[in-house]
Amino acid sequence: MHSIKLLLFSLALLCWQTATSHTLQTNLQAVDDALSSKKAHFVISDLQGPSEEKWMVYHESEKIKIEYRLAECHDIRNDVHYAYYLLRVTNKTTKKMNIGLVLGEGDASATTITLKDQEHYRSLILAPGEVLESDCEGKNRDLRIFAKELKKTDAQPATIKISKIREYEL
């Protein structure tokens, strides 16, 4: 436990060079909470800067909006450290919507959903005005896209790609 605290303190100190003091204090509190609680064992860091709500629009139509942000997800208990693109999907209509999408490139040889697409295909049902948002701890876990392993410090995050976006009113 002591070595984990030392590792996390070193990580927080490294982040301090680019983060504001408020963000650093928040991240240190999250680390302390994660270590002292048996339930909470994830620490989440925003890779895009100090603001926790830096969502970028990936796709927007009259009916839906798909946003993403890059976040570090640290499972302290299991010593697993990855960066993910977390997604937020919004139904902008007053009707129930079915949204289909493929997380990743998908089968570029076809415009329809193929057998190659099935593993990464997501079908979402959203109520009028509903927003689905993923996080590191498992909320809407199917709406995360792997970006990189954090233990490989020189690795650049993979480029986010969502394909075959379909929207149907129900």
PyMOL commands that set and color helices and strands:
alter all, ss='L'
color gray80, all
select helices_A, chain A and resi 2-16+21-36+115-120+141-143
alter helices_A, ss='H'
color red, helices_A
select strands_A, chain A and resi 42-46+56-60+64-75+80-91+97-103+121-126+131-133+144-149+162-169
alter strands_A, ss='S'
color yellow, strands_A
deselect
rebuild
show_as cartoon
